[in-house]
Amino acid sequence: MMNSVTDSKTAIEVRDLRSALEFLRSIPGEVVTTDVEVDPNAELSGVYRKVGAGGTCQRPTRKGPAMIFNRVKGFEGFRVAIGLMSTRQRVGHLLGCAPERLGFLLKDSVRNPIQPVIVGPEKAQCQEVVHYATDPDFDLRTLLPAPTNTPEDAGPYITMGMCYASDIETGESDITIHRLCVQSKDELSMWLTPGRHIDAFRMKAEAAGKPLPISISIGVDPAIEIAACFEPPTTPLGFDELSIAGALRGRPVELAPCLTIRERAIAHAEVVIEGELLPNVRVREDQNTNTGKAMPEFPGYTGEAKEALPVIKVRAVTHRRNPILQTTVGPSEEHVNMAGIPTEASILDMVGRAMPGRLQNVFAHSSGGGKFLAVMQFRKASPVDEGRQRQAALLAFSSFPELKHVILVDEDVDIFDTDDVLWAMQTRYQGDVSTVFIPGVRCHPLDPSQTPEFSPSIPQPGVSCKTIFDCTVPFHLKAHFERSKFMEVDVSRFLPDFA
């Protein structure tokens, strides 16, 4: 039965990565493939930067199709897929929703969760082939074609791993995506941004002197990947984001018990890494390269290698036959969509509950990687609404703590058209009266401008001055700011093929 949250044949057709790719192949221009052998060491990501990465990547780049590399140097039998969600339009196709309504779809899905279910071995497609870490020839570096995004990277990275773990006391589970660097034949380093739920599980297990079992599912239904990017307060500790993916598809996500640890993995995943986060064990992220660099991150810069990261000891790798490893480029538009659309949903939900009918839509803008900048379309219906637009911006900062800037615009501005947003800033904004500064607030640690060296108002790295740019017209002046009205015409009379 179709879930009321989405009304599209996509909800039926897409069940895993393979069906998602098959669905996209039915839409012209959404997927390209190559049989030319590619080196996963920097070359693969270098190719996709020009084909379709977009986002905050170094120019030249563009929004383009997803891409499948059928031959990967040194990894016979593996294919690599990249950029599945690197355009908002493609996310709309995959979730059966108009691109501009995706935030609303995700908001409704949070409110209508469908919990995951556990299935038996007969449905565990992810375990068709099994490699145990105890096997003498087991080596992550030769088993999985994890790309190195640039020549400076600390090593090969798993960038699209759905990390699933559970609280050792309550049994509550969480799924998130983290930076995972291959450190040795059976070890991964894991960078956990402060506040993530799996880090809370890890710290509790470590305090008890216990390892934390963790599964990493790679290559899954895109609905799971985007649901995994929700953050508190929308999804508080104990909220399993897999239930959001269930709501998006109108059916529960299927989990399979792991073979070597007491945890579950996504049954239809292309690849699963089973392991344990070891207590009181740390590793320097760039121990194998000594570059001081980690990998390209969503702001468009290469992150600094961390001095002491938790370690995952790998117990096994399982995968489907003829597996597809899914990856992404950190600063790409794919990150914008995965992180940004849940951000939009969180803002729509909180502001909508506080002041129904006023916030028309939100766009977590590409320039902020889906995290730093939100453009909010606000409707003032009466004189008493003046000032409420700024209250809405304050609520947005509360609903997504990593948000740095908010641009407020009126309902006649297209928030998805940057030219239109900047037009509003040029004609409806005066810096001295339209700007609100909120200094000394914690933001996201990957913003390189958040240092005392950059601004004397910043006491320590990671603290920022959050800013509201109010580009809305004061209500009493609305009549003076009406846009020129053109005649409505049927262009197809003149250009039959015009779309």
C-alpha positions as CSV (number, residue, x, y, z in Angstrom):
1,M,0.0,0.0,0.0
2,M,1.3,3.5,-0.9
3,N,2.2,5.7,2.0
4,S,0.4,9.0,2.0
5,V,3.7,10.9,2.4
6,T,4.6,10.2,-1.3
7,D,2.5,9.4,-4.3
8,S,4.7,8.1,-7.0
9,K,5.6,4.8,-8.7
10,T,9.1,5.5,-7.5
11,A,8.0,4.4,-4.0
12,I,7.3,1.0,-5.4
13,E,10.2,0.7,-7.9
14,V,13.1,1.8,-5.7
15,R,14.1,-0.7,-3.0
16,D,17.9,-0.6,-3.1
17,L,20.8,0.9,-5.0
18,R,20.4,-1.3,-8.1
19,S,16.7,-0.5,-8.5
20,A,17.5,3.2,-8.0
21,L,20.0,3.1,-10.8
22,E,17.6,1.2,-13.0
23,F,14.9,3.7,-12.3
24,L,17.2,6.6,-13.2
25,R,18.2,4.9,-16.4
26,S,14.6,5.3,-17.5
27,I,15.0,9.1,-17.3
28,P,17.1,10.6,-20.1
29,G,20.4,12.2,-19.0
30,E,20.3,11.1,-15.3
31,V,23.0,8.3,-15.4
32,V,26.2,7.8,-17.5
33,T,28.5,4.9,-17.5
34,T,32.1,4.2,-18.6
35,D,34.0,1.0,-19.3
36,V,37.4,2.9,-19.3
37,E,39.5,1.7,-16.4
38,V,39.7,4.4,-13.6
39,D,42.2,4.7,-10.8
40,P,40.4,5.1,-7.4
41,N,43.4,7.0,-6.2
42,A,42.3,10.6,-7.0
43,E,41.4,10.0,-10.6
44,L,37.9,8.8,-10.0
45,S,36.9,11.9,-8.0
46,G,38.8,14.1,-10.4
47,V,36.6,12.8,-13.3
48,Y,33.4,13.3,-11.4
49,R,34.3,16.8,-10.3
50,K,33.9,17.8,-14.0
51,V,31.0,15.5,-14.9
52,G,28.5,16.3,-12.2
53,A,29.8,17.1,-8.7
54,G,28.7,20.8,-8.5
55,G,28.3,22.2,-5.0
56,T,31.3,23.9,-3.5
57,C,33.9,22.0,-5.6
58,Q,36.7,23.8,-7.2
59,R,35.7,25.2,-10.6
60,P,35.2,24.0,-13.3
61,T,32.4,21.8,-12.1
62,R,28.8,21.4,-12.8
63,K,25.5,19.7,-11.8
64,G,25.3,16.6,-13.9
65,P,24.3,13.0,-14.1
66,A,25.2,10.2,-11.7
67,M,28.1,8.1,-12.9
68,I,29.0,4.4,-12.8
69,F,32.6,3.3,-13.3
70,N,32.5,-0.4,-14.6
71,R,36.2,-1.0,-14.4
72,V,38.3,0.1,-11.3
73,K,42.0,-0.4,-11.4
74,G,43.1,-3.2,-9.0
75,F,39.5,-4.2,-8.1
76,E,38.2,-6.7,-10.6
77,G,34.5,-7.4,-10.2
78,F,33.7,-4.2,-8.3
79,R,31.9,-1.2,-9.9
80,V,31.7,2.3,-8.3
81,A,28.7,4.5,-8.4
82,I,28.9,8.2,-7.5
83,G,26.6,11.3,-7.5
84,L,23.3,9.5,-7.2
85,M,21.8,12.5,-5.5
86,S,23.9,15.3,-6.9
87,T,21.0,17.3,-8.3
88,R,17.8,18.3,-6.5
89,Q,15.8,17.2,-9.5
90,R,17.2,13.7,-9.3
91,V,16.4,13.5,-5.6
92,G,12.9,14.4,-6.5
93,H,12.8,11.6,-9.1
94,L,14.1,9.1,-6.5
95,L,11.6,10.2,-3.8
96,G,8.7,10.8,-6.1
97,C,8.3,14.4,-5.2
98,A,8.6,17.9,-6.8
99,P,12.1,19.2,-6.1
100,E,10.8,22.4,-4.4
101,R,8.6,20.3,-2.1
102,L,11.2,17.9,-0.8
103,G,11.6,19.7,2.6
104,F,7.9,19.2,3.2
105,L,8.1,15.6,2.2
106,L,10.9,14.9,4.7
107,K,9.0,16.9,7.4
108,D,5.9,14.8,7.0
109,S,8.0,11.6,7.0
110,V,9.5,12.4,10.4
111,R,5.9,12.7,11.7
112,N,4.8,9.4,10.2
113,P,7.7,7.0,11.0
114,I,7.7,3.3,10.0
115,Q,10.1,1.3,12.2
116,P,12.6,-1.1,10.6
117,V,12.1,-4.9,10.7
118,I,14.6,-7.7,11.1
119,V,14.6,-10.3,8.3
120,G,16.1,-13.8,8.0
121,P,19.2,-15.0,6.1
122,E,17.2,-15.7,3.0
123,K,16.6,-11.9,2.6
124,A,20.2,-10.8,3.5
125,Q,21.4,-10.0,0.0
126,C,24.3,-8.1,1.6
127,Q,25.7,-11.5,2.8
128,E,25.9,-13.3,-0.5
129,V,29.7,-13.2,-0.3
130,V,31.6,-13.2,3.1
131,H,35.2,-12.2,3.9
132,Y,36.2,-12.8,7.5
133,A,39.0,-10.6,9.0
134,T,40.6,-13.8,10.2
135,D,41.2,-15.0,6.7
136,P,45.0,-14.8,6.0
137,D,44.5,-12.7,2.8
138,F,42.0,-10.3,4.3
139,D,42.9,-6.7,3.5
140,L,40.5,-3.8,3.3
141,R,42.9,-1.9,1.0
142,T,42.8,-4.6,-1.7
143,L,39.2,-5.7,-1.1
144,L,37.2,-2.5,-1.4
145,P,37.8,0.2,-4.1
146,A,37.4,3.1,-1.6
147,P,38.5,6.2,-3.4
148,T,41.2,8.7,-2.4
149,N,39.6,12.0,-3.4
150,T,42.7,14.0,-3.9
151,P,46.5,13.3,-3.9
152,E,46.7,14.9,-0.5
153,D,44.1,12.7,1.3
154,A,45.0,10.8,4.4
155,G,44.1,7.6,2.6
156,P,41.1,5.9,0.9
157,Y,37.8,7.0,2.5
158,I,34.4,5.4,2.9
159,T,32.2,8.4,2.3
160,M,28.8,6.8,1.9
161,G,28.8,4.3,4.8
162,M,25.6,4.1,6.8
163,C,26.9,3.7,10.3
164,Y,24.5,1.8,12.5
165,A,25.0,1.2,16.2
166,S,23.0,0.9,19.4
167,D,23.1,2.1,23.0
168,I,24.6,-0.7,25.1
169,E,22.1,-0.1,27.9
170,T,18.8,1.0,26.2
171,G,19.2,-0.8,22.9
172,E,18.1,2.4,21.0
173,S,19.7,2.6,17.6
174,D,20.9,5.3,15.3
175,I,22.2,5.6,11.8
176,T,24.5,8.3,10.6
177,I,27.2,9.0,7.9
178,H,30.8,9.7,9.1
179,R,34.3,10.2,7.7
180,L,35.9,6.7,7.6
181,C,39.5,6.4,6.6
182,V,41.1,3.0,5.8
183,Q,44.1,2.9,8.1
184,S,45.3,-0.8,7.7
185,K,44.2,-4.1,6.6
186,D,41.5,-4.3,9.3
187,E,41.2,-0.9,10.8
188,L,39.2,2.3,10.0
189,S,39.5,5.6,11.7
190,M,36.2,7.4,12.4
191,W,35.7,11.2,12.8
192,L,32.6,11.9,14.9
193,T,31.4,15.5,14.8
194,P,30.5,16.6,18.4
195,G,26.9,15.9,19.3
196,R,26.4,12.9,17.1
197,H,24.3,10.1,18.7
198,I,26.7,7.3,17.8
199,D,29.4,9.2,19.6
200,A,27.2,9.2,22.7
201,F,26.8,5.4,22.3
202,R,30.6,5.1,21.9
203,M,31.4,7.2,24.9
204,K,29.0,5.2,27.1
205,A,30.5,1.9,25.9
206,E,34.1,3.2,26.4
207,A,33.3,4.3,29.9
208,A,32.2,0.8,30.6
209,G,35.4,-0.5,29.0
210,K,33.5,-2.2,26.2
211,P,33.8,-2.1,22.4
212,L,30.7,-0.7,20.5
213,P,29.5,-3.0,17.7
214,I,28.9,-1.1,14.5
215,S,27.9,-2.0,11.0
216,I,28.6,0.1,8.0
217,S,26.2,-0.4,5.1
218,I,27.3,0.9,1.7
219,G,25.2,1.2,-1.4
220,V,21.6,1.3,-0.3
221,D,18.2,2.9,-1.1
222,P,18.8,6.7,-1.4
223,A,15.8,7.2,0.9
224,I,18.0,5.7,3.7
225,E,20.9,7.9,2.9
226,I,18.9,11.1,3.1
227,A,17.0,10.1,6.2
228,A,20.4,9.3,7.9
229,C,21.3,13.0,7.7
230,F,18.7,14.3,10.2
231,E,20.0,15.7,13.4
232,P,18.7,16.8,16.8
233,P,16.4,18.4,17.9
234,T,14.2,17.0,15.0
235,T,15.5,13.5,15.7
236,P,16.5,13.3,19.4
237,L,18.7,10.7,21.0
238,G,16.9,7.3,20.6
239,F,15.2,8.2,17.3
240,D,16.1,5.7,14.6
241,E,16.2,7.6,11.3
242,L,15.6,4.4,9.4
243,S,12.0,4.9,10.4
244,I,12.0,8.1,8.3
245,A,13.2,6.1,5.3
246,G,10.4,3.7,6.0
247,A,7.9,6.5,5.8
248,L,9.4,7.8,2.6
249,R,8.9,4.3,1.0
250,G,5.7,3.3,2.8
251,R,7.3,0.1,4.0
252,P,9.8,-0.7,6.7
253,V,13.6,-0.9,6.0
254,E,14.7,-4.5,6.3
255,L,17.7,-5.2,8.6
256,A,19.7,-8.4,8.7
257,P,21.7,-9.7,11.8
258,C,25.4,-9.3,11.3
259,L,27.6,-12.4,11.2
260,T,30.4,-11.5,13.6
261,I,29.0,-8.8,15.9
262,R,25.7,-8.2,17.8
263,E,24.3,-5.6,15.5
264,R,22.2,-5.3,12.4
265,A,22.9,-4.1,8.9
266,I,20.8,-3.0,5.9
267,A,19.8,-6.3,4.3
268,H,19.9,-5.0,0.7
269,A,23.2,-3.1,1.0
270,E,25.8,-3.7,-1.7
271,V,28.6,-3.9,0.9
272,V,28.6,-4.2,4.7
273,I,31.6,-3.7,7.0
274,E,31.1,-5.3,10.4
275,G,33.3,-4.1,13.3
276,E,33.7,-2.7,16.7
277,L,34.7,0.7,17.9
278,L,37.5,-0.1,20.3
279,P,37.6,1.6,23.8
280,N,40.5,3.9,24.6
281,V,42.2,3.3,21.2
282,R,43.1,6.3,19.1
283,V,45.0,6.8,15.8
284,R,46.3,9.8,13.9
285,E,44.2,10.2,10.8
286,D,47.1,10.8,8.4
287,Q,49.5,8.3,9.9
288,N,50.1,6.7,6.5
289,T,50.6,9.9,4.5
290,N,51.8,12.6,7.0
291,T,50.2,15.3,4.8
292,G,48.3,17.0,7.6
293,K,45.2,16.7,5.4
294,A,42.1,14.5,5.7
295,M,39.8,14.7,2.7
296,P,37.7,17.4,0.9
297,E,34.7,18.4,3.0
298,F,31.4,20.2,2.3
299,P,32.6,23.8,2.7
300,G,34.9,23.3,-0.3
301,Y,38.2,22.9,1.6
302,T,40.3,19.9,2.6
303,G,39.7,19.1,6.3
304,E,42.7,18.9,8.6
305,A,43.8,15.4,9.7
306,K,42.8,14.8,13.3
307,E,45.4,13.8,15.8
308,A,43.5,11.2,17.7
309,L,40.5,9.4,16.3
310,P,38.5,6.4,17.5
311,V,39.3,3.1,15.7
312,I,36.9,0.5,14.2
313,K,38.4,-3.0,14.3
314,V,36.9,-4.7,11.3
315,R,35.6,-8.3,11.9
316,A,34.2,-9.0,8.4
317,V,33.2,-7.6,5.1
318,T,30.1,-9.0,3.3
319,H,28.7,-8.0,-0.1
320,R,26.3,-8.9,-2.8
321,R,27.5,-10.7,-5.9
322,N,28.9,-8.3,-8.6
323,P,28.9,-5.5,-5.9
324,I,28.7,-1.7,-6.5
325,L,30.6,0.5,-4.1
326,Q,28.9,3.8,-3.7
327,T,30.9,7.0,-2.9
328,T,30.5,10.7,-3.0
329,V,32.7,13.8,-3.3
330,G,32.6,15.8,0.0
331,P,32.0,19.3,-1.4
332,S,29.6,18.1,-4.1
333,E,25.9,19.0,-4.6
334,E,25.1,15.5,-3.4
335,H,26.2,16.6,0.1
336,V,24.1,19.7,-0.3
337,N,21.0,17.6,-0.9
338,M,21.7,14.9,1.6
339,A,22.4,17.4,4.4
340,G,20.3,20.3,3.2
341,I,16.9,18.8,2.6
342,P,16.6,17.3,6.2
343,T,17.7,20.8,7.3
344,E,14.9,22.3,5.4
345,A,12.5,19.8,6.9
346,S,13.7,20.6,10.4
347,I,13.2,24.4,9.9
348,L,9.8,24.0,8.3
349,D,8.6,21.8,11.2
350,M,9.8,24.1,14.0
351,V,8.7,27.4,12.4
352,G,5.5,25.9,11.2
353,R,4.5,24.9,14.7
354,A,5.3,28.3,16.1
355,M,3.7,30.4,13.4
356,P,1.5,28.4,11.0
357,G,1.1,29.6,7.5
358,R,3.9,32.2,7.6
359,L,7.0,30.3,6.4
360,Q,6.3,29.3,2.8
361,N,9.5,27.4,2.0
362,V,13.2,27.0,2.9
363,F,16.2,26.2,0.8
364,A,19.5,25.1,2.4
365,H,21.6,26.8,-0.2
366,S,24.3,25.0,-2.2
367,S,27.0,27.6,-1.3
368,G,26.8,26.5,2.4
369,G,27.0,22.8,1.6
370,G,23.4,22.4,2.8
371,K,24.4,23.4,6.3
372,F,25.6,27.0,6.6
373,L,23.0,29.0,4.7
374,A,19.2,28.9,4.7
375,V,17.1,31.0,2.4
376,M,13.7,31.4,4.1
377,Q,10.6,32.6,2.2
378,F,8.3,34.3,4.7
379,R,4.8,35.8,4.1
380,K,3.7,38.8,6.2
381,A,-0.1,38.8,6.2
382,S,-0.7,41.8,8.5
383,P,1.1,44.6,10.3
384,V,1.6,42.4,13.4
385,D,3.7,40.0,11.3
386,E,6.4,42.6,11.1
387,G,9.4,41.2,13.1
388,R,8.1,37.7,13.1
389,Q,10.3,36.9,10.1
390,R,13.3,37.5,12.3
391,Q,11.8,35.3,15.0
392,A,11.4,32.6,12.3
393,A,15.1,33.0,11.6
394,L,16.0,32.6,15.3
395,L,13.9,29.4,15.3
396,A,15.8,28.1,12.3
397,F,19.0,28.5,14.2
398,S,17.4,26.5,17.1
399,S,16.1,23.7,14.8
400,F,19.5,23.2,13.1
401,P,22.4,24.3,15.3
402,E,25.1,24.1,12.6
403,L,23.3,26.8,10.5
404,K,25.4,30.0,10.2
405,H,23.5,32.5,8.0
406,V,19.8,33.1,7.2
407,I,18.6,35.2,4.3
408,L,14.9,36.2,4.7
409,V,12.9,37.0,1.5
410,D,9.3,37.7,0.7
411,E,6.9,35.3,-0.9
412,D,7.4,36.8,-4.4
413,V,11.1,35.7,-4.5
414,D,12.2,32.3,-5.9
415,I,14.4,30.9,-3.1
416,F,15.9,28.4,-5.5
417,D,17.1,31.1,-7.9
418,T,20.2,32.7,-6.5
419,D,19.8,35.7,-8.9
420,D,16.4,36.4,-7.5
421,V,17.6,36.1,-3.9
422,L,20.5,38.5,-4.6
423,W,18.0,40.8,-6.3
424,A,16.0,41.0,-3.1
425,M,19.2,41.7,-1.2
426,Q,20.1,44.6,-3.6
427,T,16.6,46.2,-3.5
428,R,15.1,45.3,-0.2
429,Y,18.1,45.3,2.2
430,Q,20.0,48.1,4.0
431,G,23.0,46.8,5.9
432,D,22.7,49.0,9.0
433,V,19.0,48.2,9.7
434,S,18.5,44.8,8.0
435,T,21.3,42.8,9.6
436,V,21.1,41.0,12.9
437,F,24.3,39.7,14.4
438,I,24.4,36.9,17.0
439,P,28.0,36.5,18.1
440,G,29.7,33.8,20.2
441,V,27.5,30.9,19.1
442,R,28.8,27.4,18.5
443,C,28.5,26.3,14.8
444,H,30.2,23.7,12.7
445,P,33.9,22.8,13.2
446,L,34.7,22.6,9.4
447,D,34.1,26.3,8.8
448,P,37.7,27.6,8.4
449,S,36.8,31.2,9.2
450,Q,35.8,30.3,12.8
451,T,39.1,31.1,14.4
452,P,40.4,33.9,16.7
453,E,42.9,34.7,14.0
454,F,40.1,35.5,11.6
455,S,38.0,37.6,14.0
456,P,38.8,38.9,17.5
457,S,35.1,38.2,18.5
458,I,35.8,34.4,18.3
459,P,37.2,33.1,21.5
460,Q,38.0,29.6,20.2
461,P,37.7,27.6,17.0
462,G,34.2,26.4,16.2
463,V,32.5,29.5,17.6
464,S,30.8,31.8,15.0
465,C,28.9,35.0,14.6
466,K,25.5,33.9,13.2
467,T,23.8,36.4,11.0
468,I,20.3,37.2,9.8
469,F,20.1,39.1,6.5
470,D,16.5,40.5,6.4
471,C,15.7,41.1,2.8
472,T,12.0,41.4,3.3
473,V,10.0,44.5,2.6
474,P,8.6,46.3,5.8
475,F,4.9,45.5,5.8
476,H,3.8,49.2,5.6
477,L,5.9,49.6,2.4
478,K,4.7,46.6,0.5
479,A,2.8,48.6,-2.0
480,H,6.0,50.4,-3.1
481,F,7.8,47.1,-3.8
482,E,5.5,45.4,-6.2
483,R,7.3,43.7,-9.1
484,S,6.5,44.5,-12.7
485,K,3.5,42.4,-13.8
486,F,3.7,40.9,-17.3
487,M,0.9,39.5,-19.3
488,E,0.2,35.7,-18.9
489,V,0.6,34.1,-22.3
490,D,0.7,30.6,-23.7
491,V,4.2,30.4,-25.1
492,S,3.6,27.0,-26.8
493,R,1.5,28.9,-29.4
494,F,4.7,30.5,-30.6
495,L,7.2,27.8,-29.6
496,P,5.5,24.4,-29.5
497,D,8.5,22.6,-28.0
498,F,9.1,25.3,-25.3
499,A,9.2,23.8,-21.8
